[in-house]
Amino acid sequence: MIRPAFIAALAALLPATPSLADTLHAADRKDAIQAREGATPVAAFDILAAHAHRSGRIVTFHMTTAGAAGSVTPEPAGALGGAPVLSYVWPTSLDPAVVGFEAKSGILALAATSHPDFDDTPLFDENRDGDPANDGGDWHSHWVVLTADEGCPDGALGVRNIPEGAAPRLPATWPGLPLYIDSPGFTPLFDGPEISVSVGFADETGLPETAYDGVTAALRVNASVHAPLLCVEDVFDVASGDLSLPGRLK
């Protein structure tokens, strides 16, 4: 017979049932960044609101769009060179060192991405078919460090490159690309117009008050597959309108 004390102990290990505050869409939250509707004709990337909230060492990032979030994915290019990437991005004021990158190395951003031409989550099998290398088109998460790169069109932002021979500090789940990118395996969740990603930090006491924003964007792999490897090609929408990071995570 299973003892009641054992059942109680097991129940204590299960995730808590989300509260009403956790299940509200970003657009319904009073402290969310409220955006102007109609900034982009692609409703799935037209931001209505962005929000982040914290429970201990877990932070959940939300974004609400005018259409069904995640319903649009890139058309494959057929090769890594020139491969398109679509993304929901939360730029933050956090130092990249918080998640394992070199300190003060750029803008730390959480991104949910889809790119069917390549897979950059070698430790995870998102579609559960037994092959961890064929599911780049499924939405998945990354921490990335963004910097302005003169090699990108018009000096746009790109994911920071790792020069040949360099050995910067990188997270344990770095996927092996010559970029400041992490593949931590945090699963993006979709609920109609809402996308949310919950991320864990090692130490809640070391997490400072954080500014954030919400962005939807297209990126593209350099056709020559060389530095700069991955550049922002088009910004569809910015929650604040000016990338001023007005959101505050206490």
C-alpha positions as CSV (number, residue, x, y, z in Angstrom):
1,M,0.0,0.0,0.0
2,I,1.3,3.5,-0.9
3,R,1.5,5.5,2.3
4,P,-0.2,9.0,2.5
5,A,3.0,10.5,3.6
6,F,4.7,9.3,0.5
7,I,1.9,10.7,-1.7
8,A,2.2,14.1,0.1
9,A,6.0,14.1,-0.4
10,L,5.6,13.3,-4.1
11,A,3.0,16.0,-4.5
12,A,5.4,18.6,-3.0
13,L,7.7,18.0,-5.9
14,L,5.2,18.7,-8.6
15,P,4.9,22.2,-10.2
16,A,2.4,24.4,-8.6
17,T,-0.9,25.0,-10.4
18,P,-0.6,28.3,-12.3
19,S,-2.4,31.2,-10.6
20,L,-4.7,33.6,-12.4
21,A,-1.9,36.1,-12.6
22,D,0.3,33.5,-14.4
23,T,-2.3,32.6,-17.0
24,L,-3.3,36.1,-18.1
25,H,-2.1,37.1,-21.5
26,A,0.5,39.9,-21.6
27,A,-2.1,42.2,-23.2
28,D,-4.3,41.8,-20.0
29,R,-1.5,42.7,-17.6
30,K,-1.6,46.2,-16.2
31,D,2.2,46.4,-16.0
32,A,2.9,45.1,-19.5
33,I,4.5,47.1,-22.3
34,Q,1.4,47.9,-24.4
35,A,2.1,48.2,-28.1
36,R,0.4,49.8,-31.1
37,E,-1.6,47.3,-33.2
38,G,-0.9,47.3,-37.0
39,A,2.9,47.9,-36.9
40,T,3.3,44.9,-39.3
41,P,0.9,43.3,-41.7
42,V,1.9,39.8,-40.5
43,A,-0.5,39.4,-37.5
44,A,1.5,36.6,-35.9
45,F,4.4,39.1,-35.4
46,D,2.3,42.2,-34.7
47,I,3.0,42.8,-31.0
48,L,0.1,44.0,-28.8
49,A,2.0,43.6,-25.4
50,A,5.1,42.2,-23.8
51,H,5.6,41.2,-20.2
52,A,7.9,39.4,-17.8
53,H,7.2,38.2,-14.3
54,R,9.2,36.4,-11.7
55,S,8.6,33.6,-9.1
56,G,11.7,33.0,-7.2
57,R,14.4,32.0,-9.6
58,I,12.0,31.3,-12.5
59,V,11.2,34.2,-14.9
60,T,8.4,33.9,-17.5
61,F,8.6,36.1,-20.6
62,H,5.3,36.7,-22.5
63,M,4.3,38.3,-25.7
64,T,0.8,38.8,-27.1
65,T,0.3,39.3,-30.9
66,A,-2.6,40.3,-33.1
67,G,-2.7,36.9,-34.7
68,A,-1.9,33.4,-33.6
69,A,1.6,33.4,-32.2
70,G,3.9,30.9,-33.8
71,S,1.6,30.2,-36.7
72,V,4.1,31.5,-39.3
73,T,7.4,29.7,-39.8
74,P,10.1,30.4,-42.5
75,E,10.1,28.9,-46.0
76,P,13.2,26.7,-46.2
77,A,16.1,28.0,-48.2
78,G,17.5,24.5,-48.7
79,A,21.0,25.2,-47.2
80,L,22.6,26.7,-44.2
81,G,24.0,29.7,-46.2
82,G,21.2,32.2,-46.6
83,A,18.9,30.3,-44.2
84,P,16.0,32.4,-42.8
85,V,15.2,32.6,-39.1
86,L,12.0,34.0,-37.6
87,S,12.0,35.0,-34.0
88,Y,10.2,36.4,-30.9
89,V,12.8,38.2,-28.8
90,W,13.0,39.7,-25.4
91,P,16.1,42.0,-25.1
92,T,17.1,42.6,-21.5
93,S,19.5,44.7,-19.4
94,L,20.9,41.6,-17.8
95,D,24.7,41.1,-18.0
96,P,25.4,38.1,-20.3
97,A,27.5,36.6,-17.5
98,V,24.2,35.8,-15.6
99,V,23.6,32.9,-18.0
100,G,27.2,31.9,-18.6
101,F,28.6,34.2,-21.3
102,E,31.5,36.6,-21.0
103,A,30.6,39.6,-18.9
104,K,29.6,42.9,-20.6
105,S,29.8,41.2,-24.0
106,G,26.6,42.7,-25.5
107,I,22.8,42.7,-25.1
108,L,21.5,39.6,-23.6
109,A,18.2,38.5,-25.2
110,L,15.9,35.6,-24.9
111,A,14.7,34.4,-28.3
112,A,12.2,31.8,-29.5
113,T,13.1,30.9,-33.0
114,S,12.2,28.7,-36.0
115,H,14.6,27.9,-38.9
116,P,13.9,24.7,-40.8
117,D,17.3,24.6,-42.7
118,F,19.4,23.8,-39.6
119,D,19.2,22.5,-36.1
120,D,21.1,24.3,-33.3
121,T,19.7,22.4,-30.3
122,P,21.9,19.3,-30.4
123,L,21.0,18.2,-26.9
124,F,17.2,18.2,-27.5
125,D,14.8,16.3,-29.7
126,E,11.9,18.8,-30.0
127,N,9.8,16.6,-32.3
128,R,10.6,13.4,-30.4
129,D,11.3,11.3,-33.4
130,G,14.6,9.9,-32.1
131,D,16.8,12.3,-34.2
132,P,17.9,15.5,-32.3
133,A,19.3,17.1,-35.5
134,N,16.2,17.5,-37.6
135,D,13.9,19.8,-35.7
136,G,15.2,23.4,-36.2
137,G,11.8,24.3,-37.7
138,D,10.1,23.6,-34.4
139,W,9.9,26.7,-32.1
140,H,12.7,26.5,-29.5
141,S,14.6,28.9,-27.2
142,H,18.0,30.5,-27.1
143,W,19.9,33.0,-25.0
144,V,21.8,35.2,-27.5
145,V,24.2,38.1,-27.1
146,L,23.5,40.8,-29.6
147,T,26.0,43.4,-30.8
148,A,26.1,45.9,-33.7
149,D,28.1,44.4,-36.5
150,E,29.5,46.4,-39.4
151,G,29.4,43.2,-41.5
152,C,25.6,43.1,-41.2
153,P,23.4,45.2,-43.6
154,D,23.5,48.8,-42.5
155,G,25.5,47.8,-39.4
156,A,22.5,46.1,-38.0
157,L,22.5,43.9,-34.8
158,G,23.7,40.4,-35.1
159,V,24.5,37.5,-32.8
160,R,28.0,38.1,-31.6
161,N,30.6,36.0,-33.4
162,I,33.4,34.0,-31.8
163,P,36.6,34.7,-33.7
164,E,38.7,31.7,-34.8
165,G,41.0,30.7,-32.0
166,A,39.1,32.6,-29.3
167,A,37.9,30.8,-26.2
168,P,35.3,33.0,-24.5
169,R,33.3,31.9,-21.5
170,L,30.2,30.1,-22.7
171,P,27.2,28.4,-21.1
172,A,27.3,24.6,-20.6
173,T,24.5,24.2,-23.2
174,W,26.3,26.2,-25.9
175,P,25.5,24.3,-29.2
176,G,29.0,24.5,-30.7
177,L,28.3,27.3,-33.2
178,P,30.9,30.1,-33.5
179,L,28.4,32.5,-31.9
180,Y,27.4,33.8,-28.4
181,I,24.3,31.5,-28.4
182,D,23.0,29.1,-25.8
183,S,20.4,26.3,-26.4
184,P,19.1,25.8,-22.8
185,G,16.0,23.8,-23.8
186,F,13.3,26.1,-22.3
187,T,10.2,25.2,-24.3
188,P,8.1,28.1,-25.9
189,L,4.4,27.6,-25.1
190,F,1.7,29.0,-27.4
191,D,-1.9,29.9,-26.4
192,G,-3.6,31.6,-29.3
193,P,-2.1,35.0,-29.6
194,E,0.3,34.4,-26.7
195,I,3.8,33.0,-26.6
196,S,5.5,32.5,-23.3
197,V,8.9,31.0,-22.3
198,S,9.8,30.2,-18.7
199,V,13.5,30.3,-17.9
200,G,15.5,29.3,-14.8
201,F,18.4,31.1,-13.1
202,A,20.9,29.4,-10.8
203,D,20.5,31.9,-8.0
204,E,17.5,34.2,-7.5
205,T,19.5,36.4,-5.1
206,G,21.9,37.3,-7.8
207,L,19.2,38.4,-10.3
208,P,19.0,42.2,-10.3
209,E,16.1,44.4,-11.3
210,T,15.9,44.0,-15.0
211,A,14.7,46.1,-17.9
212,Y,13.3,44.4,-21.0
213,D,11.4,44.9,-24.2
214,G,9.7,42.7,-26.9
215,V,10.7,42.4,-30.5
216,T,9.6,40.3,-33.5
217,A,12.2,39.9,-36.2
218,A,13.7,38.0,-39.1
219,L,17.3,37.0,-39.2
220,R,19.4,35.4,-41.9
221,V,22.5,33.2,-42.0
222,N,25.3,34.8,-44.1
223,A,25.3,33.3,-47.5
224,S,29.0,32.5,-47.2
225,V,28.4,31.0,-43.7
226,H,31.1,33.2,-42.3
227,A,31.4,36.1,-39.8
228,P,29.1,37.8,-39.4
229,L,27.3,34.4,-39.3
230,L,23.8,35.6,-38.2
231,C,22.4,39.1,-38.7
232,V,19.0,40.7,-38.0
233,E,17.5,41.2,-41.5
234,D,14.2,42.8,-40.6
235,V,12.5,44.0,-37.5
236,F,8.8,43.5,-37.7
237,D,7.7,45.2,-34.5
238,V,9.0,46.5,-31.2
239,A,6.7,46.6,-28.2
240,S,8.1,49.9,-26.9
241,G,8.4,51.4,-30.4
242,D,11.9,52.5,-29.8
243,L,13.7,49.6,-28.1
244,S,14.0,51.7,-24.8
245,L,13.4,48.6,-22.6
246,P,10.7,50.2,-20.5
247,G,9.5,46.9,-19.0
248,R,10.7,46.3,-15.4
249,L,11.2,42.9,-13.8
250,K,11.5,43.5,-10.0
